[in-house]
Amino acid sequence: MNKHMKIIIILIILSGCVSQLMAEPIEVSLKNEVHVKGIYFMLKDVTDSGKLPEHLRELVLGRSPTFGTVRTTDKNHLQLMLRKSGITSEEVKITGNSDIRITRDFKKIDRFTIQKNILQFFIDWGKKHGREIKVQKINLSGDVNVPDMPISWNVELNDSITHSGLYRLTVNFEASDQEIIPLRCSAFINVFGFVPVAKSRIEKECVINQSHYTWENRELDKYAAHYPASDKDIIGMVIKNSQPAGSIISFESLRSSDAVMKGDYVIVMLNEKGICIKGSGTAMENCVPGDIIRITLRGSDKELEGILKPGNYVELR
């Protein structure tokens, strides 16, 4: 037998050994009782998965049971899920008990902790909008079960409120696997803050200036964000409908106008003996059409006065 024939025979033998090794299935055994944490259970949870490659260990088999309940699965279900993933029984062999009992680990967040966080939410919310918040009552159904893993949570204020001070809330508990467990609840609160109040009757389409309103501390029946919090929020706005004396001016009753704010670009006009000369300038103060406004011409520090017209036009005097 020559040298080349020996090499060929050795390669054939080695090829057969490799094929035999490759054909050898990975054997995993089923567990009897399983405790899982996440929203889904995986192949690694229900088997002795030390021999499995990573992509098979993370194979999702189904949804975990709800807290406090038990779910069962069996060998047939596992083999079906493996086949759906393109894995045959020749590649992975499952041994052991047929039925597996699955429970989900959880922890409780007590109602007092939830109330404390809701209360802090309202305190922060009031500070953000410059309002004083008095919480009368928080309505909760009880403790909340969440996954036994790191949890973050936030409070959302829903877009609904009654005039009796009932605010609807959603507390979202988010687990580290991104599962979100919402808790819907409500709270009776009183909201106080300084808001603009009409000094006298304001007619429809009137452009607001400081002579039209005063600031008063009132109890509010809408979200704090529905009301102007400073002069810059209201000066130059237009009243949509007539506003009676003593009424609170909210954003809902206002619309934007042709008001000019300090630093805005303006078009400067000078009419002289039938000749109109135009230029550009910068407003030096907040004004509404019809007011006398101070401006500076572009490229110059010299201040001029004129009458503000609609469309950001300033007619020099």
PyMOL commands that set and color helices and strands:
alter all, ss='L'
color gray80, all
select helices_A, chain A and resi 3-23+43-46+49-51+54-57+75-84+111-128+224-226+231-233+251-253
alter helices_A, ss='H'
color red, helices_A
select strands_A, chain A and resi 26-29+33-36+40-42+60-63+70-74+92-95+99-104+106-109+132-139+144-147+151-161+166-175+180-198+213-220+238-239+254-255+265-272+275-283+292-297+303-309+313-316
alter strands_A, ss='S'
color yellow, strands_A
deselect
rebuild
show_as cartoon
